[in-house]
Amino acid sequence: MKRLLGLFVLLACVISSQAQEEKKFYLWNTSCVHLKLNSDYKMKFSSKIHYLPEEHFRDMTYLDFALSRKMNDWFSLGLAFRGAQTRKETGDVMEYRPQFVTGLQLPKSKIKCKTTNRLEYRTFSEGDAYARYYHNIFVRFPGQGAWPKPYLGEELFTKLSSDGMHLARIYGGLEMLKLDYLRIDMYYVWQQTKRNSDWQGADAVGINLHFFI
């Protein structure tokens, strides 16, 4: 495990050193606590940090709370709220984001496929508020023995206005460890962001820590 963590950090440094000047490179970290209330209801608390290692500061910090209900083996409904702090040249911008979430997954399959759809309304301490639609698909593949389990995913963010889709991400990752109370994921993200009709690329390497209660 220590060797894998060392290789992961080395990969992050190589990507960072080779990245073009205009293309940002991020380190992402998510810590998430899953609380099972009963057979149908779950709560989730999480925090996420986007860090720019070349500029030595946090670019963005999220805090999330979610409550979901399992409707059947493949469908769930939920309500969530996110607070975020984003660093800008003029100062930090705060965001408050209520969300309505639906989840679908393939039941009883060796290949775990899950998709999430989310409607959210974003309000800011600076700038105009707007509604947005979020969609993702993540596919987790079975592993071989003690080897890490691979997964792939995509995320699409679409403003419900004339701007349309403005953010897209593709994930490639490994489930490094899975226990009854802990899961550790490591991943790479290829990101495209639309700014003033132009698409700008970025790379990110991240670690997700999931704790189950």
C-alpha positions in Angstrom: 0.0 0.0 0.0 2.8 2.4 0.9 4.5 1.7 -2.5 1.3 2.4 -4.3 0.9 5.7 -2.5 4.4 6.6 -3.4 3.8 5.8 -7.1 0.6 7.9 -7.0 2.5 10.9 -5.6 5.3 10.5 -8.1 2.7 10.4 -11.0 1.2 13.6 -9.7 4.5 15.3 -9.7 5.4 14.2 -13.2 2.0 15.3 -14.6 2.4 18.7 -12.8 5.9 19.3 -14.2 4.9 18.4 -17.7 1.7 20.3 -17.7 1.6 23.3 -20.1 1.6 26.7 -18.4 -1.9 27.6 -19.5 -3.3 24.2 -18.4 -3.9 24.0 -14.7 -3.1 20.9 -12.6 -5.0 20.2 -9.4 -4.8 17.8 -6.5 -8.3 16.9 -5.2 -9.2 15.3 -1.9 -12.6 14.2 -0.7 -13.5 12.8 2.7 -17.0 11.4 3.1 -18.9 9.8 6.0 -21.8 7.6 5.1 -24.4 7.0 7.8 -27.0 4.3 7.3 -30.1 5.2 9.3 -32.1 2.1 8.4 -32.7 -0.2 5.4 -34.1 2.7 3.4 -32.6 6.0 4.5 -29.0 7.1 4.4 -27.2 10.3 5.3 -23.9 11.6 3.9 -21.5 14.3 5.0 -18.5 15.2 2.9 -15.8 17.8 2.2 -13.8 18.3 -0.9 -10.7 20.4 -1.5 -9.3 21.5 -4.9 -5.6 22.4 -4.5 -3.3 24.1 -7.0 0.2 22.8 -6.1 2.0 25.2 -8.5 0.4 28.2 -6.9 0.4 26.8 -3.4 -3.2 27.6 -2.4 -6.7 26.1 -2.2 -8.7 26.9 -5.2 -12.0 25.6 -3.9 -13.5 24.0 -0.8 -16.9 22.2 -0.6 -19.0 21.0 2.3 -21.9 18.7 1.6 -24.9 17.2 3.4 -27.2 14.7 1.7 -30.2 12.6 2.7 -31.4 9.8 0.4 -34.2 7.2 0.4 -33.9 3.8 -1.3 -37.1 3.3 -3.3 -36.2 -0.1 -4.6 -33.1 -2.2 -5.6 -32.2 0.2 -8.4 -33.6 3.6 -7.7 -33.1 6.2 -5.0 -34.3 9.8 -4.3 -32.5 12.5 -2.2 -32.1 16.0 -1.1 -28.8 17.7 -0.6 -27.1 21.0 0.2 -23.6 22.2 -0.7 -21.7 25.2 0.6 -18.6 26.2 -1.3 -15.8 28.7 -1.1 -13.9 29.6 -4.2 -10.8 31.7 -4.4 -10.9 34.7 -6.7 -8.5 37.6 -7.4 -11.0 40.0 -5.8 -11.5 37.7 -2.7 -13.3 34.5 -1.8 -16.7 33.9 -3.3 -19.2 31.9 -1.2 -21.8 29.6 -2.9 -25.0 28.0 -1.5 -26.5 25.2 -3.5 -29.7 23.2 -2.7 -30.0 20.0 -4.8 -32.6 17.4 -5.8 -30.9 14.1 -6.6 -31.9 10.8 -8.2 -29.7 7.7 -8.4 -30.0 4.6 -10.5 -27.8 1.5 -10.5 -27.7 -2.0 -11.9 -28.7 -4.5 -9.2 -26.9 -7.7 -8.5 -24.2 -7.3 -11.2 -20.5 -8.0 -11.1 -19.9 -4.8 -13.0 -21.4 -2.0 -10.9 -22.9 0.7 -13.0 -24.4 3.8 -11.2 -25.8 7.0 -12.6 -26.7 10.2 -10.7 -28.9 13.0 -12.0 -29.1 16.3 -10.0 -31.0 19.5 -10.3 -29.4 22.4 -8.3 -29.8 26.1 -7.9 -26.5 28.0 -7.4 -26.5 31.3 -5.5 -23.3 33.3 -4.9 -22.1 36.1 -2.7 -20.9 37.7 -6.0 -22.5 37.1 -9.4 -25.8 35.9 -10.7 -27.7 32.8 -9.5 -28.7 30.1 -12.0 -30.1 26.6 -12.2 -28.0 23.7 -13.4 -28.4 20.0 -14.3 -25.7 17.5 -13.4 -25.3 14.0 -14.8 -22.8 11.3 -14.2 -22.1 7.6 -14.9 -19.6 5.5 -13.0 -18.7 1.9 -13.9 -16.8 -0.2 -11.4 -15.2 -3.4 -12.7 -14.4 -6.6 -10.6 -10.8 -7.0 -9.5 -8.5 -9.9 -9.6 -7.6 -11.1 -6.1 -6.0 -8.4 -4.0 -5.3 -6.2 -7.0 -7.0 -2.7 -7.1 -10.3 -2.6 -8.8 -10.5 -0.2 -11.8 -13.4 2.2 -12.6 -14.3 4.7 -15.2 -16.7 7.7 -15.0 -17.9 10.9 -16.6 -19.6 14.0 -15.3 -21.5 16.6 -17.3 -22.7 20.0 -16.0 -25.3 22.0 -18.0 -26.6 25.4 -17.2 -30.4 25.6 -17.7 -30.0 28.7 -19.9 -28.6 29.6 -23.3 -25.1 28.8 -22.0 -25.8 25.0 -22.0 -23.1 22.6 -21.0 -20.1 24.3 -19.5 -18.1 21.6 -17.7 -17.2 18.0 -18.6 -15.0 15.5 -16.8 -13.7 12.0 -17.5 -12.4 9.8 -14.7 -10.1 6.9 -14.6 -9.5 5.4 -11.2 -8.6 2.5 -8.9 -10.4 1.2 -5.8 -7.3 0.7 -3.7 -8.9 -0.6 -0.5 -12.4 -1.7 0.5 -13.4 -2.7 4.0 -16.7 -2.8 5.8 -16.0 0.7 7.3 -13.5 2.2 4.8 -12.9 2.6 1.0 -10.0 4.4 -0.6 -10.2 5.5 -4.3 -7.4 7.1 -6.3 -8.1 8.6 -9.7 -7.1 10.9 -12.6 -9.5 13.5 -14.1 -9.5 15.1 -17.6 -11.5 18.3 -17.3 -12.9 20.7 -19.9 -14.4 24.1 -18.8 -16.2 26.5 -21.2 -15.2 30.1 -20.7 -16.4 32.8 -23.1 -17.2 30.2 -25.8 -13.8 28.6 -25.5 -13.0 25.3 -23.9 -10.1 25.2 -21.4 -8.5 22.0 -20.3 -7.2 20.9 -16.8 -5.9 17.8 -15.2 -6.5 16.6 -11.7 -5.3 13.7 -9.5 -7.3 12.8 -6.5 -7.9 10.6 -3.4 -11.3 9.8 -2.0 -11.8 8.5 1.5 -15.1 7.0 2.4 -16.0 6.0 5.9 -19.1 3.9 6.6 -21.0 3.9 9.9 
